[in-house]
């Protein structure tokens, strides 16, 4: 991360017609329904506990989910770690083995890796994001952008 970079939050009072604005936040789907003939998701923002509606299939299709699996692919651990590194700020699902030998599954977003084989992630839970470390040497699979990548045994 560049320590010289300065980030200023968008001032809502200065937004005007014609401005290009991107929104990136994580939500939990509270309800799926049909509104005026359109598919509609009622979602809750994880970080600020606000409810809102996302309406229309074209808009929903642009979203990402660590829960959605369309296909499964088996690859080496090294290749899967490469895919993980190429997926920053996307919700992923990861399963790995904890120190006590039990399986751990979480929905998170990838932040970084270190030289000791651990990934820094932000677990996306209903009570708010929480920083975690994942031992990539015990990773069993990840789900990212609709594909489940299983570590080849």
C-alpha positions, 0 to 999 in steps of 0.5 A: 500500500502506498503511504503517500496516497490520500483518500478523501471520501465522496462529499454527497453534497458535491455530487452533481448530475453527470458525475460518474460514481462507483459503489462497492460495499458488501451486503447480505441478502435478506429477501429475494422477491419479484417487484413490478415484474423484476427480480428484486433483492432486499439487502443489508449493508454489512458495515453500516446495517442499512437496508436497501433494494437492488432491482433488475436482473441486469444490475444483479448480474453485475454483482459478485457472491462467494456463495454462487457456484456454477462450476467446479475445477480442480487445480494445484494449490499454487494455481488456486493461490494465484487465482486468489491473489487476482481476486482482491475485493471480491467476496470469496468463500474459502475452506481450510483446516484450522490448527485444531484439525477442524474444517473452517469455512468463511465468506471473506475478501482477500487482502494480501499474502505474506512470506509465511504462507498465510493470507490476510482476509477480511471475514464478511459477517453480519456483525461487521467485517473482521480481520483473519489469517488463513493458512493457505497450506491447509486450504481445501477450496475457494469459490470466486466469481461462480467457480469452485476451485478445489485443491488437487490431492 
